[in-house]
């Protein structure tokens, strides 16, 4: 359904064959079997999230559009990283001190969140309530970006991805209705003032959904079951009414990253950037044409794709077009260290959705953006000093 409807965006069925389909099927079965052997709670959940959201869509694109080694390796390497972390690294606790998140702390962090959210209301005149019905979302997002407020740019992502969902799950699990309502209102305010649909709908729904279930198998089973229900309903409604309701969001969530990885890998083959596109490189006086439009994703959208859109990609794709396979390995090391650190914090399993998203940010953002604008540093601080621990360490 996506290929014919979004052919203008680069999707298509150009190189499909029975052999390609069979090869892709066996590759998915092989990697899925590999993931089934992972024992650690976090590594298992994160592995299967990347498998579902990135690896399988990349294989589907390869089956339909032709096999290319680089885009497949870009999504295979983080999976292998998690597999080796589970099999080869020791299970340690980052600190012997147990962190308990109780009512007093919840009130304190809710007040902090309210203080951080309040400046966003300075955009009240731009709020479009139709966004609540998922209408005019991209127009609102474009308007929010054009306003270019540095405070909102740096604060909104940590709020909507880490702090607010964490507080929401805490209040929900403790049946605190007033706290739940207050946090939901703050999530809606962030959404209406930034146009960030993922933070409002996708991330919050994912984290709440993963709150249910007492094991990694049940939690992931719930996630996959609801995903299948959503996809099936969308297909049924399209066949019956001819209208699309969430197909655009399905395309963006599952297939755009894979398509862009193919385009970046093809364009920068033999033309690596050696990280000259980064802000750190500019600090050391390294000049680069890729910063002429602000950053390389804007430059790529304007000069290569030709649409002028921000062609956002993840850290592993960035590693590949920077230093080839060596760059991907470097990214894997950084990704692995963060995952190991977070796992060693032994955070309560009911917050796995928040924890997963903090690690998954490497898949969605380039390395500099992950730590700065996406708030990865804030997530690490929350893991070390705020998020409550499990009662016991699992071996």
C-alpha positions in Angstrom: 0.0 0.0 0.0 2.9 2.4 0.8 4.8 1.8 -2.4 2.1 3.0 -4.9 0.8 5.8 -2.6 4.2 7.3 -1.8 6.1 6.7 -5.0 6.7 10.4 -5.2 8.8 10.1 -2.0 11.1 7.5 -3.5 9.2 4.3 -2.5 8.6 1.6 -5.2 8.7 -2.0 -6.2 11.6 -2.2 -8.7 13.6 -5.4 -8.0 11.2 -7.9 -6.5 11.7 -11.6 -7.0 10.9 -14.9 -5.3 14.6 -15.4 -4.5 14.8 -12.0 -2.9 11.6 -12.7 -0.9 12.9 -16.1 0.3 16.3 -14.6 1.2 14.7 -11.8 3.2 12.4 -14.3 5.0 15.2 -16.5 6.1 17.3 -13.5 7.2 14.5 -12.3 9.4 14.0 -15.8 10.9 17.7 -16.0 11.6 17.9 -12.7 13.4 14.7 -13.3 15.2 16.0 -16.6 16.5 19.2 -14.8 17.6 17.1 -12.3 19.6 15.1 -15.1 21.2 18.2 -16.2 23.1 18.7 -12.9 24.8 18.0 -13.1 28.6 18.4 -9.6 29.9 15.2 -7.7 30.2 16.4 -4.4 28.6 18.5 -5.9 25.9 15.6 -8.2 24.9 13.1 -5.4 24.7 15.4 -3.0 22.9 16.5 -5.8 20.4 13.0 -6.6 19.5 11.9 -3.0 19.2 14.8 -2.3 16.7 14.0 -5.6 15.0 10.3 -4.6 14.5 10.7 -0.9 13.8 13.9 -0.9 11.7 15.3 -4.2 10.7 12.2 -5.8 9.2 11.2 -2.6 7.3 14.8 -2.4 6.0 14.5 -6.0 4.7 11.1 -5.2 3.1 12.7 -2.3 1.3 15.5 -4.5 0.2 13.1 -7.1 -1.2 11.1 -4.5 -3.1 13.8 -2.1 -4.1 16.9 -4.3 -4.4 19.5 -5.6 -1.9 22.3 -3.2 -0.8 24.7 -4.3 1.8 25.2 -1.0 3.7 21.6 -0.3 4.7 21.2 -3.8 6.0 24.4 -3.6 8.0 23.4 -0.3 9.5 20.4 -2.0 11.2 22.2 -5.3 11.9 25.0 -3.8 13.9 22.9 -2.4 16.8 21.2 -5.8 17.0 24.5 -7.6 17.2 25.7 -5.0 19.8 22.7 -5.9 22.1 23.3 -9.6 21.5 27.0 -9.4 22.5 26.1 -7.2 25.5 23.8 -9.9 26.8 26.3 -12.7 26.2 29.6 -11.2 27.1 29.2 -8.3 29.6 28.8 -8.8 33.4 25.6 -7.9 35.2 26.6 -5.3 37.6 24.8 -2.7 39.7 26.0 0.9 39.1 25.5 1.8 42.7 24.7 -0.2 45.9 22.2 2.6 46.9 18.6 1.8 46.1 16.6 4.7 44.7 13.0 4.9 45.8 10.7 7.3 44.0 7.9 8.2 46.4 5.2 10.8 46.8 7.5 13.6 47.9 9.8 13.2 44.9 6.9 12.8 42.6 5.5 16.2 43.7 8.9 17.8 43.4 9.5 16.6 39.8 5.9 17.5 38.8 6.6 21.0 40.0 9.9 21.1 38.0 8.0 19.8 35.0 5.4 22.5 35.4 8.1 25.2 35.6 9.7 23.9 32.5 6.5 23.6 30.5 5.1 27.1 31.4 7.3 29.1 29.0 5.9 27.0 26.1 2.5 28.7 26.7 4.1 31.9 25.3 3.1 30.3 21.9 -0.6 30.2 23.0 -1.7 32.3 20.0 -0.3 29.6 17.6 -2.2 26.7 19.2 -4.4 24.8 16.8 -6.9 22.6 18.7 -7.6 20.6 15.6 -4.1 19.0 16.2 -5.8 17.0 18.9 -7.7 15.2 16.2 -4.4 14.8 14.2 -5.4 17.5 11.7 -3.0 20.1 10.4 -0.2 18.5 12.5 2.6 19.0 10.0 1.6 22.6 9.4 1.8 23.3 13.1 5.1 21.6 13.3 6.5 23.7 10.4 5.2 26.8 12.1 6.8 25.8 15.5 10.2 25.2 13.7 10.0 28.6 12.0 9.6 30.4 15.3 13.0 29.0 16.3 13.0 29.3 20.1 16.2 27.8 21.5 14.6 27.2 24.9 11.8 25.2 23.5 14.1 23.4 21.1 16.2 22.0 23.9 13.6 21.5 26.6 10.6 20.0 24.7 12.3 16.6 23.8 13.5 15.7 27.3 10.1 16.6 28.6 8.0 14.6 26.2 10.3 11.6 25.9 11.6 11.1 29.4 10.3 13.1 32.3 6.5 13.4 31.5 6.0 9.8 30.4 7.9 8.7 33.5 5.6 10.8 35.8 2.6 9.6 33.9 3.4 5.9 34.4 4.2 6.6 38.1 0.9 8.3 38.8 -1.1 5.7 36.7 0.5 2.8 38.6 -0.2 4.4 41.9 -3.8 5.3 40.9 -3.2 9.0 41.5 -5.9 10.6 39.3 -5.0 14.2 39.9 -1.3 13.7 39.1 -2.2 11.7 36.0 -4.5 14.5 34.7 -1.8 17.2 35.4 0.8 15.2 33.5 -1.5 14.5 30.6 -2.3 18.2 30.3 1.4 19.0 30.2 2.0 16.4 27.5 -0.9 18.0 25.4 0.6 21.5 26.0 4.0 20.3 24.7 2.3 18.7 21.7 0.2 21.8 20.8 3.1 24.2 21.1 5.6 22.1 19.1 3.6 20.0 16.7 5.5 16.9 17.8 3.1 14.1 17.0 5.6 11.4 18.1 5.9 12.8 21.6 2.1 13.3 21.9 0.9 10.0 20.4 3.5 7.5 19.5 6.0 7.8 22.5 3.4 8.2 25.2 1.3 5.3 23.8 4.3 3.1 23.5 5.4 3.8 27.1 2.0 3.3 28.6 1.5 0.1 26.6 4.8 -1.3 27.7 3.7 -0.6 31.3 1.4 -3.6 31.1 2.8 -7.2 31.4 5.1 -8.7 34.1 7.8 -10.1 31.8 9.6 -9.0 28.7 7.7 -11.6 26.7 4.3 -10.3 27.7 5.3 -6.7 27.3 6.7 -7.2 23.8 3.7 -9.5 23.0 1.3 -6.7 23.9 3.3 -4.2 21.8 3.3 -6.5 18.7 -0.4 -7.5 19.2 -1.6 -3.9 19.2 0.7 -3.1 16.3 -0.8 -5.8 14.2 -4.3 -4.7 15.2 -3.6 -1.1 14.1 -2.0 -2.2 10.8 -4.9 -4.6 10.1 -7.5 -2.0 10.8 -5.8 0.6 8.6 -5.6 -1.9 5.7 -9.3 -2.8 6.2 -10.5 0.8 6.3 -8.4 1.6 3.2 -9.9 -1.3 1.2 -13.5 -0.4 2.4 -13.4 3.4 2.2 -10.4 4.2 0.1 -9.2 6.6 2.7 -5.9 6.6 4.7 -6.0 7.4 8.4 -2.6 6.5 9.8 -0.7 5.3 6.7 1.4 8.4 6.6 2.5 7.9 10.2 3.2 4.2 9.5 5.4 5.2 6.6 7.3 7.7 8.7 7.6 5.4 11.7 8.7 2.3 9.8 10.1 3.0 6.4 11.4 6.6 6.0 14.5 5.9 8.1 15.3 2.8 6.0 14.8 4.7 2.7 17.0 7.6 3.8 19.7 5.1 4.9 19.7 3.7 1.4 19.9 7.2 -0.1 22.7 8.4 2.2 24.7 5.2 1.8 24.5 5.5 -2.0 25.3 9.2 -2.2 28.3 9.1 0.2 29.8 5.9 -1.2 33.4 6.8 -1.8 32.7 10.3 -0.5 32.8 10.0 3.3 32.5 13.1 5.4 34.9 12.0 8.2 32.6 13.8 10.6 33.4 17.2 9.1 29.6 17.9 9.1 29.5 18.1 12.9 29.5 21.2 15.1 32.5 19.8 16.9 34.4 19.9 13.7 33.4 23.5 13.2 34.8 24.3 16.7 38.2 23.1 15.5 38.0 25.2 12.3 37.1 22.4 9.9 35.0 23.8 7.1 32.3 21.8 5.4 29.7 22.5 2.7 27.3 20.2 4.6 26.8 22.9 7.3 25.9 25.5 4.7 22.2 24.8 5.3 22.5 24.5 9.0 23.3 20.8 9.2 23.8 17.9 6.9 20.2 16.6 7.1 18.9 19.9 5.8 21.7 20.0 3.2 20.8 16.5 2.0 17.1 17.3 1.8 17.8 20.4 -0.3 20.7 19.3 -2.6 20.2 15.5 -3.0 16.6 14.7 -2.4 15.5 18.0 -3.8 12.4 18.4 -1.6 13.9 20.9 0.9 12.8 18.7 3.8 14.9 17.8 6.8 16.2 14.3 5.9 16.7 13.2 9.5 18.6 9.9 10.1 20.1 8.0 13.0 23.5 7.7 14.5 24.4 4.4 12.7 23.6 5.9 9.3 25.7 8.9 10.3 28.6 6.6 11.3 28.5 4.9 7.9 28.6 8.1 5.7 31.3 9.5 8.0 33.8 6.6 8.2 32.1 3.7 6.5 31.9 0.4 8.5 34.5 1.8 11.0 32.1 4.7 11.7 29.3 2.2 12.4 31.5 0.3 14.8 32.4 3.5 16.6 28.7 4.3 16.9 28.1 0.7 18.2 30.6 1.3 20.9 29.0 4.5 22.1 25.5 2.9 21.8 26.7 -0.2 23.7 28.3 1.9 26.5 25.0 3.8 27.0 22.9 0.7 27.0 25.3 -1.0 29.5 25.2 2.0 31.8 21.4 2.2 31.7 21.0 -1.6 32.2 23.4 -1.4 35.2 21.1 1.1 36.9 18.5 -1.7 37.3 15.5 0.6 36.8 12.1 -0.8 37.6 10.7 -2.8 34.7 7.4 -0.9 34.5 9.4 2.1 33.2 10.9 0.0 30.4 9.2 2.2 27.7 11.0 5.3 28.9 14.3 3.4 29.2 13.9 1.9 25.8 13.3 5.2 24.2 16.3 6.7 25.8 18.5 4.1 24.2 16.5 4.0 21.0 17.4 7.7 20.4 20.6 6.5 18.6 18.3 5.0 15.9 16.4 8.3 15.5 19.1 11.0 15.8 22.7 11.7 14.9 25.1 11.5 17.8 25.5 15.2 18.6 21.7 15.7 18.4 21.1 12.6 20.5 23.1 14.1 23.4 22.0 17.8 23.0 18.6 18.5 21.4 17.2 15.0 22.1 18.2 15.2 25.7 20.2 11.9 26.1 22.4 13.5 28.8 19.2 14.4 30.8 18.0 10.8 30.3 21.3 9.4 31.7 21.0 11.8 34.7 17.5 10.5 35.4 18.7 6.9 35.2 21.5 7.5 37.6 19.7 9.6 40.2 15.9 9.6 39.8 14.4 6.5 38.2 13.5 3.9 40.9 15.5 0.6 41.0 14.3 -3.0 40.9 14.2 -4.7 44.3 16.8 -7.2 43.3 19.5 -7.7 40.7 18.7 -10.3 38.1 21.6 -12.5 36.9 
